[in-house]
Amino acid sequence: MATVSPENTWSYTLNLPNDPRSAWIARITLRGVLSSHELNELRDDAELLTSELVTNAYRYSDGPVELRIRELPEEGVRISVWDTNPDIPEPFGRPVIRPVAPRRAAETTYGRGLLIVRRCADNWGSHSIGEGWSGPGFRGKWLWCELGAKKPAGGARCRKVTPLVGGA
């Protein structure tokens, strides 16, 4: 059975180096894509989630990063980030069962990014790619999230979530 794609669907790919400035470049690119497709209502949440995914890739892999932004049916977007580390981090590999223990202020600088993505995205997931999956030496993982164009009644999904300082 053949599947039919909606007309005029779009997708963008950005290749980024393993560099701390990559999250900033990814946000600027995302902002341009969403503006050009008249999806400005997604911009704030999408920028936060993109920044967290790209920052995670930079911090926990040693190679390049790829950002994909793709249209979803009913005017939403899927944001996917690939990196060279095939290990799926706990917040994306399985549900977090234990409550997050309170931390001292000095300990809260890192480690919240993917939990923010899980909390704010409409949908999220991951896929690990082992050696030989798409050719010799190709490995890594995809982490992705989706946002629909319709916001909750209260406005932005992530209003109460503060972005990480310095990395995102």
C-alpha positions as CSV (number, residue, x, y, z in Angstrom):
1,M,0.0,0.0,0.0
2,A,1.5,3.3,-1.0
3,T,1.5,6.2,1.4
4,V,0.7,9.7,0.2
5,S,2.6,12.7,1.5
6,P,0.7,16.0,1.8
7,E,1.6,18.5,-0.9
8,N,4.1,21.2,-0.1
9,T,5.7,19.5,2.9
10,W,9.1,20.9,3.8
11,S,12.2,19.8,5.6
12,Y,15.5,21.5,6.4
13,T,18.8,20.0,7.5
14,L,21.7,21.9,9.1
15,N,25.1,20.3,9.7
16,L,26.9,21.7,12.7
17,P,30.4,21.2,14.1
18,N,31.0,20.0,17.7
19,D,31.3,23.5,18.9
20,P,29.6,25.4,21.8
21,R,28.2,28.0,19.4
22,S,26.2,25.3,17.5
23,A,23.2,25.7,19.7
24,W,23.0,29.4,19.0
25,I,23.4,28.8,15.2
26,A,20.7,26.1,15.4
27,R,18.3,28.6,17.2
28,I,18.9,31.3,14.5
29,T,18.2,28.8,11.7
30,L,15.1,27.4,13.4
31,R,13.8,30.9,13.9
32,G,14.2,31.7,10.2
33,V,12.5,28.4,9.2
34,L,9.5,28.9,11.5
35,S,9.1,32.6,10.4
36,S,9.2,31.7,6.7
37,H,6.5,29.1,7.2
38,E,4.4,31.4,9.4
39,L,4.7,29.3,12.5
40,N,5.9,32.1,14.8
41,E,3.6,30.8,17.6
42,L,6.0,27.8,18.0
43,R,9.2,29.9,18.0
44,D,9.9,30.3,21.8
45,D,9.2,26.7,22.7
46,A,10.9,25.3,19.6
47,E,14.0,27.4,20.2
48,L,14.3,26.2,23.8
49,L,13.9,22.5,22.8
50,T,16.3,22.8,19.9
51,S,18.8,24.5,22.1
52,E,18.6,21.7,24.7
53,L,18.9,18.9,22.1
54,V,21.9,20.5,20.3
55,T,23.6,21.3,23.6
56,N,23.2,17.7,24.7
57,A,24.7,16.5,21.4
58,Y,27.7,18.9,21.9
59,R,28.3,17.9,25.5
60,Y,28.0,14.1,25.1
61,S,29.4,13.3,21.7
62,D,32.8,14.0,20.1
63,G,31.7,14.6,16.5
64,P,29.4,16.7,14.3
65,V,25.8,17.3,14.9
66,E,22.9,17.4,12.5
67,L,19.7,19.3,13.0
68,R,16.5,18.5,11.0
69,I,13.4,20.6,11.1
70,R,10.4,19.0,9.4
71,E,6.8,19.9,8.9
72,L,4.2,17.7,10.5
73,P,0.6,17.4,9.4
74,E,-1.7,20.0,10.9
75,E,1.0,22.7,11.0
76,G,3.4,21.4,13.6
77,V,7.1,20.6,13.5
78,R,9.5,17.7,14.3
79,I,12.9,18.8,15.5
80,S,15.5,16.0,15.3
81,V,19.1,16.1,16.3
82,W,21.7,13.4,15.4
83,D,25.1,13.0,17.1
84,T,27.9,10.4,17.0
85,N,27.3,8.9,20.5
86,P,24.9,5.9,20.1
87,D,24.0,5.8,23.8
88,I,20.4,7.0,24.5
89,P,20.4,9.2,27.6
90,E,18.1,8.0,30.4
91,P,15.4,10.6,30.1
92,F,14.9,9.6,26.4
93,G,15.6,5.9,26.6
94,R,13.0,5.0,29.2
95,P,10.6,6.8,31.5
96,V,12.1,8.4,34.5
97,I,10.6,6.3,37.3
98,R,12.3,7.8,40.4
99,P,11.5,11.4,41.4
100,V,14.4,13.8,40.7
101,A,16.1,14.5,44.0
102,P,16.4,18.1,45.1
103,R,19.9,19.4,44.3
104,R,22.0,22.2,45.7
105,A,22.2,25.3,43.5
106,A,25.7,24.4,42.4
107,E,24.5,21.1,41.1
108,T,21.6,22.3,39.0
109,T,23.6,23.9,36.1
110,Y,23.6,20.6,34.1
111,G,21.4,17.6,33.6
112,R,17.9,19.2,33.1
113,G,17.9,19.7,29.3
114,L,16.3,16.5,28.2
115,L,13.8,16.5,31.0
116,I,12.8,20.0,29.8
117,V,12.3,18.6,26.3
118,R,10.2,15.7,27.7
119,R,8.0,18.1,29.7
120,C,7.5,20.7,27.0
121,A,7.2,18.7,23.8
122,D,3.9,17.2,22.5
123,N,5.8,14.1,21.6
124,W,9.5,12.9,21.8
125,G,11.6,9.9,21.2
126,S,15.0,8.4,20.3
127,H,16.7,6.0,18.0
128,S,20.2,4.5,18.4
129,I,22.3,3.7,15.3
130,G,24.9,1.0,15.8
131,E,28.0,0.4,13.7
132,G,27.3,-0.8,10.1
133,W,23.7,0.4,10.2
134,S,24.1,2.7,7.2
135,G,27.6,1.9,6.1
136,P,31.0,1.3,7.8
137,G,31.7,3.6,10.7
138,F,28.2,5.2,10.8
139,R,27.0,5.3,14.4
140,G,25.1,7.7,16.7
141,K,21.6,8.5,17.7
142,W,18.6,10.6,16.9
143,L,16.8,12.5,19.6
144,W,13.6,14.2,18.4
145,C,10.6,16.1,19.6
146,E,7.4,17.4,18.1
147,L,5.4,20.6,18.7
148,G,1.9,21.3,17.3
149,A,0.9,24.7,16.1
150,K,-1.9,24.9,18.6
151,K,-0.8,26.1,22.0
152,P,-2.5,25.2,25.2
153,A,-5.1,27.8,26.5
154,G,-2.6,29.3,28.9
155,G,0.0,30.2,26.2
156,A,3.5,28.8,25.9
157,R,4.0,25.2,27.1
158,C,7.3,26.0,28.8
159,R,6.5,29.3,30.6
160,K,7.6,28.0,34.0
161,V,10.8,26.3,32.7
162,T,14.0,28.3,32.8
163,P,16.6,27.6,30.1
164,L,20.0,26.5,31.2
165,V,22.5,29.3,31.7
166,G,25.5,29.3,29.4
167,G,24.8,26.2,27.4
168,A,21.4,26.7,25.9
